[in-house]
């Protein structure tokens, strides 16, 4: 089997989506950087905004931690912690408010037991292990001519697509909650509100790109499996 055949029928599509993902990441970095240099009119840091939003939503027991890295912000549903990167934790920027409010949005989802968030949490660990095995199963199935391994790889890629599909409403809802809070409390307005929306929209595009990549990979391995089964 030559290289092009191994790449599968959707190899070019995967390449196109990969390149598009790089552009989206660049757009996110530029957008985040631009609004990361704009001080919000309330002079609130990301940590202060997160603490205020948590307390107002009955989550005073949830700590706000600072973690290393850029855009390493996340909510940990196991430890019940909001974790903000150093810049977003310390600086009173528009980007910091948008990101902090988004992560608190996840904490609120956890409090109300949003079904999609619960499902994503249950899928995370097994799918992480499965996706590490999927490429190996695909390689073994192709070169050893074992269609059973190929189809097992297809199933794992399908499960990864499900994870990305479930992630989309979780992330979109967290951003919706963030923008609603920032607007209703008058934390941002005018250009600042537009900036916060732009930052969160750019971040959302990365999840859309992740879903598109997972879909293309599934179609690709499905095509390979079918061709090997013929």
ABEGO torsion letter per residue (X at the ends): XBAAAAAEAAAAAAAAAAAAAAAAAAAAAAAAAAAAABBBAAGBBAAAAAAAAAAAAGAAABBBBBBBEBGABBBBAAAGBBBBBAAAAABBBAAAAAAAAAAAAAAAAAAAGBAAAAAAAAAAAAAAAAAAAAAAAAAAAAAAGBAAAAAAAAAAAAAAAAAAAAAAAAAAAAAAAAAAAAAAAGABBEAAAAAAAAAAAAAAAAAAAAAAAAAAAAAAAAAAAAAAAX
